[in-house]
Amino acid sequence: MHTIDPKELRVAFGSYPTGVTVVTARRADGTPVGFTANSFSSVSLDPPLLLVCPGKFLSNYATFADCTHFAVNVLAQGQDDIADIFARYKGDRFAQVDHTVDKHGLPLIENAAAQFSCQTHQSIPMGDHSILIGQVLAFSQSDTLGLGYGGGRYLNFAPQIAAQ
Ligand SMILES: Cc1cc2nc3c(=O)[nH]c(=O)nc-3n(C[C@H](O)[C@H](O)[C@H](O)COP(=O)(O)O)c2cc1C
């Protein structure tokens, strides 16, 4: 039987270009937490649902798997440094990044392409990740294009067709 090598599978999954988000929540003690995620997907318009997949390897996995609310910040082109902070930096990530806080205490990253504040709709453990489905309570959007990711690199897309 052909065995699936997780490292090779990761590379194959990575050939699918995505956007880049920072998912944020608040621990029970009030500490804000966040991680970079490209597993974001829109799910439904009515009701308004989206999903993201937190990995069980995350230091704050329990917070994301059990949270009542979370936010998804779609990073804008040029926010590669913010993506790196929320993927790698081990200190206070929020001290490095301009952000506001919504009425649920969720950090929202300034100048993101879009921000979605969500109530957890369902959290489903799935393999080595969870599927965290959120109902959108509020959102904002700018005209900035989102940052891309593919083949293990950040992509700053050049639109092929001028705005009509
Ligand atoms: C472009 C990119 C996309 C990522 N997507 C995800 C994801 O969808 N889910 C996830 O759990 N981790 C994802 N990661 C990894 C986490 O961002 C990283 O493991 C996390 O920030 C580590 O946080 P920690 O130090 O608190 O454990 C991604 C990393 C990068 C650079």
PDBQT file of the ligand as one rigid body, heavy atoms in Angstrom, charges set to zero:
ROOT
HETATM    1  C1  LIG A 201       1.468  31.126   6.045  1.00  0.00    +0.000 C 
HETATM    2  C2  LIG A 201       1.229  30.325   7.293  1.00  0.00    +0.000 A 
HETATM    3  C3  LIG A 201       0.014  29.663   7.456  1.00  0.00    +0.000 A 
HETATM    4  C4  LIG A 201      -0.258  28.920   8.616  1.00  0.00    +0.000 A 
HETATM    5  N1  LIG A 201      -1.484  28.334   8.751  1.00  0.00    +0.000 NA
HETATM    6  C5  LIG A 201      -1.781  27.668   9.900  1.00  0.00    +0.000 A 
HETATM    7  C6  LIG A 201      -3.079  27.121  10.093  1.00  0.00    +0.000 A 
HETATM    8  O1  LIG A 201      -3.970  27.231   9.258  1.00  0.00    +0.000 OA
HETATM    9  N2  LIG A 201      -3.317  26.470  11.270  1.00  0.00    +0.000 N 
HETATM   10  C7  LIG A 201      -2.361  26.347  12.235  1.00  0.00    +0.000 A 
HETATM   11  O2  LIG A 201      -2.645  25.762  13.274  1.00  0.00    +0.000 OA
HETATM   12  N3  LIG A 201      -1.119  26.863  12.081  1.00  0.00    +0.000 NA
HETATM   13  C8  LIG A 201      -0.816  27.513  10.940  1.00  0.00    +0.000 A 
HETATM   14  N4  LIG A 201       0.428  28.062  10.768  1.00  0.00    +0.000 N 
HETATM   15  C9  LIG A 201       1.442  27.872  11.821  1.00  0.00    +0.000 C 
HETATM   16  C10 LIG A 201       1.188  28.802  13.008  1.00  0.00    +0.000 C 
HETATM   17  O3  LIG A 201       1.055  30.155  12.616  1.00  0.00    +0.000 OA
HETATM   18  C11 LIG A 201       2.336  28.687  14.025  1.00  0.00    +0.000 C 
HETATM   19  O4  LIG A 201       2.584  27.339  14.286  1.00  0.00    +0.000 OA
HETATM   20  C12 LIG A 201       1.924  29.374  15.312  1.00  0.00    +0.000 C 
HETATM   21  O5  LIG A 201       1.928  30.757  15.212  1.00  0.00    +0.000 OA
HETATM   22  C13 LIG A 201       2.821  28.993  16.430  1.00  0.00    +0.000 C 
HETATM   23  O6  LIG A 201       2.279  29.604  17.568  1.00  0.00    +0.000 OA
HETATM   24  P1  LIG A 201       2.714  29.141  19.001  1.00  0.00    +0.000 P 
HETATM   25  O7  LIG A 201       4.165  29.562  19.153  1.00  0.00    +0.000 OA
HETATM   26  O8  LIG A 201       1.804  29.889  19.930  1.00  0.00    +0.000 OA
HETATM   27  O9  LIG A 201       2.520  27.656  19.100  1.00  0.00    +0.000 OA
HETATM   28  C14 LIG A 201       0.730  28.804   9.625  1.00  0.00    +0.000 A 
HETATM   29  C15 LIG A 201       1.967  29.457   9.461  1.00  0.00    +0.000 A 
HETATM   30  C16 LIG A 201       2.221  30.217   8.306  1.00  0.00    +0.000 A 
HETATM   31  C17 LIG A 201       3.536  30.930   8.153  1.00  0.00    +0.000 C 
ENDROOT
TORSDOF 0
